[in-house]
Amino acid sequence: MENKKTFDFFTSLIDQAFNKAFSGEPEEPVVEELETDQPLYESIEDYTAKTGKRFRMTKTQKELGMTREEAFTLQFKN
């Protein structure tokens, strides 16, 4: 669902750019905000299931002593 919204957003931007470039009259851009209320992934398990990849912490997150859950929350739920 999120991919469809993102695709529609970029399609709209590209259409506006082509219309502006190839028409004689300027067009007011219509920019829709993507919904950011819902996190992209609900949990580490959800991330793994959707991407097929293992969630990895950064070196900085490890040095700060964060747990995997804290690092995941910081990266995807904020």
C-alpha positions in Angstrom: 0.0 0.0 0.0 2.8 2.4 0.9 4.6 1.6 -2.4 1.4 2.5 -4.3 1.2 5.9 -2.6 4.9 6.6 -3.2 4.5 5.5 -6.9 1.5 7.8 -7.3 3.3 10.7 -5.7 6.3 10.4 -8.0 4.1 9.8 -11.0 2.3 13.0 -10.2 5.5 15.0 -9.9 6.9 13.6 -13.2 3.6 14.4 -15.0 3.7 17.9 -13.7 7.3 18.3 -14.8 6.5 17.1 -18.4 3.4 19.3 -18.5 5.4 22.4 -17.5 8.2 21.6 -19.9 6.1 20.9 -23.0 3.1 23.2 -22.6 3.1 27.0 -23.0 1.4 27.8 -19.8 2.8 27.2 -16.3 1.0 24.9 -14.0 0.7 25.1 -10.3 2.2 22.1 -8.7 0.0 19.8 -6.6 2.0 18.3 -3.9 0.4 15.7 -1.7 2.0 14.7 1.5 2.8 11.0 2.1 1.2 9.6 5.2 3.9 9.2 7.8 1.7 8.2 10.7 2.2 4.5 10.1 5.7 3.0 10.4 7.1 1.2 7.4 7.7 -2.0 9.4 6.0 -3.0 12.6 8.8 -5.1 14.1 12.1 -6.7 13.3 10.3 -9.8 12.2 8.0 -7.8 9.9 11.1 -6.1 8.4 12.7 -9.5 7.7 9.5 -10.9 6.3 8.9 -7.9 3.9 12.5 -7.4 2.8 14.0 -10.8 3.1 16.9 -9.2 4.9 18.1 -9.3 8.5 17.9 -6.0 10.4 21.4 -4.8 11.2 22.5 -2.2 13.7 25.0 0.5 12.8 28.4 0.7 14.4 27.3 3.9 16.2 24.2 2.2 17.6 26.3 -0.7 18.9 28.8 1.8 20.5 25.9 3.5 22.2 24.9 0.2 23.8 21.5 0.2 22.1 19.5 -3.0 21.9 18.3 -4.2 18.5 14.8 -3.3 19.3 15.8 0.3 20.3 17.9 0.7 17.1 15.0 -0.6 15.0 12.5 1.8 16.7 14.9 4.7 16.2 15.4 3.9 12.5 11.9 2.9 11.4 9.3 4.2 13.9 10.4 7.8 14.4 
